[in-house]
Amino acid sequence: MRLHFYAGVLVGPFILIAALTGVLYALTPQLESWVYSDQLRVPATAQQLPLSTQVDAALATSPQGELVAVRPAPEPGATTRVLFAEKGLGESERRAVFVDPGTGRVTGDLVVYGSSGVLPLRTTLDQLHRNLMLGEPGRLYSELAASWLWVVALGGLVLWISRARNSKRIKTHGLIGVWVLAGALFLSATGLTWSAYAGENVAMLRTAVGWSTPTLKMTGDGESHGDHGTTTPTPSAGGHGEIDEVFGAAKGAGLDAKGVEISLPVEAGGAWKVAEIEKGLPSQGDAVAVQGGNVISELRFADFPLGAKLTRWGIDAHMGVLFGWPNQLLLLLIGGGLVALVVLGYRMWWKRRPTSGFGRPTPRGQWRKAPRGALIGLGVGALVAGWFAPLLGISLLAFLLVDVLLGRRQKAAAS
């Protein structure tokens, strides 16, 4: 009860902000398509220019950066994205020049972010959700929220099952918690994969159990590249004249031309990488390396270990892109439920708060009443969880210290 109380009061604001910004991010794809329609949409044409001609049209605008990749138009009426690495951009950011594939007309340019290539509106919401737009220090907020969300959710479930439901406010709070429990646990687990400290332990655990995403062997440059990396490759010393041949070879190898990114070689004469980038179902995560017009290496999503597939699906579902608008609606319901839980929790605390002090400490001696085996299990579990998610461990120690000090102050006042 005390743990749920402290986490609710002190960590609740972080969970509230994460839920609100997460819902906004999940609901923006349609808004983004409308806001940037001038860059994204063009009249559909029966014939399309060669991809190399479209790249030439983008290069004719004299972009400041170096050409690194191309995303062909995924469907009629959509534009091709020609991507440039540009000095001054942030990590995982690239400059995209949008080209009409039917006429070669450049419709504009925008900074895009990450492997999903999200546009500025959603990038802003992503950074707000991830770090409050404060950079690396701001990531502590989202990690704290993800680290405590599962503890608050499971603790609330235990209280809901074990305590008498004699209050309408408590009943409403508990019912909402039960309904969003599975979603809260899912968001907590997947959210930790992006965190600064727990995320390192997640990566280590994935490697240990064989859940790491396989890599595509790039014969010719001596490197392996992940299927969905977001880092910007080193610009090629060569040109882009092979791109039509490379695109044709990738399509011949079975890659879906409706959603791929073609990355230039990292060195002149090296291999090109063509990877499917569509995030929804059915899953498309195949990639090939092409050199001299021939496919020299393949990576098929169907061959991924089950753990790697589950990781991919979990991240995509967390982002709201796995199964379209139903995924967005589900995140809206879960996020709305979390917001309601935090607001109702604060309302209950405000109405029941003592006239002085922060809260009513649990009477002393409760540990001695608990079964020894349960205490040992709880202690071991807390140590493991605190090591795996360091911000959880540090804040848990702080909560225990505060609770002890409040209890001693109350005891001293009573005497």
KAUR-V199619 format. One record per pair of residues at least 12 apart in sequence whose C-alpha atoms are under 6 Angstrom apart, sorted by the first residue. I is the first residue (numbers start at 1). J is the second residue. D is the distance in Angstrom with one decimal. If there is no record, write none. Layout:
i:j:d
I:J:D
I:J:D
//
This chain:
i:j:d
4:152:5.7
12:342:5.9
14:145:5.3
15:145:4.9
16:339:5.5
18:129:5.7
19:335:5.0
21:129:5.1
22:129:6.0
23:332:5.6
23:335:6.0
25:125:5.6
26:320:5.2
26:328:5.7
39:107:5.1
39:108:5.5
40:78:5.8
40:79:5.5
41:77:5.6
41:78:4.9
42:77:4.9
42:78:6.0
43:77:5.2
44:76:5.0
44:77:4.1
45:102:5.8
48:101:5.3
48:102:4.5
49:101:5.8
49:102:5.7
51:244:5.9
54:104:5.5
57:104:5.9
65:84:5.3
65:85:5.1
65:86:4.1
66:84:5.1
66:85:5.3
67:84:4.5
68:83:5.9
68:84:5.4
68:235:5.4
68:263:6.0
68:264:5.5
69:83:5.1
69:262:5.3
69:263:4.2
69:264:5.7
70:82:4.6
70:83:5.7
70:261:5.7
70:262:5.2
71:260:6.0
71:261:4.6
74:258:4.0
74:259:5.3
79:98:5.8
79:99:5.4
79:100:5.0
80:98:5.6
80:99:5.1
81:96:5.7
81:97:5.7
81:98:4.8
82:96:5.5
82:97:5.1
83:95:5.6
83:96:4.5
92:113:5.7
92:114:5.1
92:230:5.5
92:231:5.3
93:112:5.7
93:113:4.5
94:111:5.6
94:112:5.5
95:110:5.9
95:111:4.5
96:109:5.4
96:110:5.4
96:111:5.9
97:109:4.3
114:230:5.1
115:230:4.9
130:142:5.9
143:195:5.3
146:188:4.6
146:191:5.9
146:192:6.0
147:392:5.7
149:188:5.9
150:185:5.2
150:188:6.0
160:174:6.0
173:341:5.9
180:334:5.7
198:388:5.9
198:389:4.6
211:307:4.5
211:308:4.7
212:308:5.7
213:308:5.2
215:227:5.9
216:299:5.7
220:270:5.1
220:271:6.0
221:270:5.8
234:266:5.4
235:266:5.9
236:265:5.3
236:266:4.9
236:267:5.0
236:268:5.9
237:267:5.7
237:268:5.0
238:268:4.8
245:293:5.8
246:293:5.8
259:276:5.7
259:277:5.6
259:278:5.5
260:275:5.4
260:276:4.2
260:277:5.3
261:274:5.7
261:275:5.5
262:274:4.5
271:289:5.9
271:290:5.4
271:291:4.6
272:289:5.5
272:290:5.1
273:288:5.9
273:289:4.7
274:287:5.6
274:288:5.4
275:287:4.1
280:321:5.7
280:322:4.2
280:323:5.6
281:322:5.9
281:323:5.8
285:301:5.0
286:299:5.6
286:300:4.5
286:301:5.3
287:299:5.1
361:407:5.5
//
